[in-house]
Amino acid sequence: MMKTLLLTGFEPFLHFKKNPTMEIIKELDGQVIGEWKIAGRIMEVDFHKSGDQVIGYYEKVKPDAVISLGLAGGRTHITPERIAINCNDGEKDNSGFAPAGEKIADEGPDGIFSTLPINAMVQHLHEKDYPASISNSAGTYLCNHVMYRMLHHLQQEGRNIPSGFIHIPASHDMAVESRRLPSWSQSDLTAAIRLCIEVL
Ligand code: PCA
């Protein structure tokens, strides 16, 4: 039976002029990968909106799994995240708001582990010669925020479906403007996320 995967990406943020997760969402939305039908959605980079956005998409799409994608400019590998922490911190978001270490959920747990098959994803990527490793920190910015909010919501609902976050490197066109940004081709980034979905 066909299952539905909610796959989210983000708009550009900080000094980045684009976000390669948007291209992945555009390309994979509506596609079928293995037994998964992809529902692709884009989120804002906004501490007051993004968490409600991902949960809103979840309520509408009623998916059987959730994978959120984010750009980690500077990383060289595809990095499934191990854990989200109960903390908002970092630079100004796209609305101009900068948090200062507040909790995401006052009564929430300090950390919530990804329920995606992160080891199998990394192994599958290695088999196809894509650099990949598990990341032990999704940071404290919007990516961690969205990962935490979605996992916490599922915990509260008592719904046991795979959910988590994957950070990706910048794309080549972004690196043209910067000498310090490791980059992948957009087609390799998209192919790597396909492989992650295959092992779901
Ligand atoms: N990356 C940021 C937020 C949006 C995105 O694509 C992050 O790593 O938190």
Residues whose N, C-alpha, C, O or C-beta is under 5 A from the ligand:
A	BS01	PCA	F10 V45 L69 G70 L71 A138 Y141 L142 C143 N144
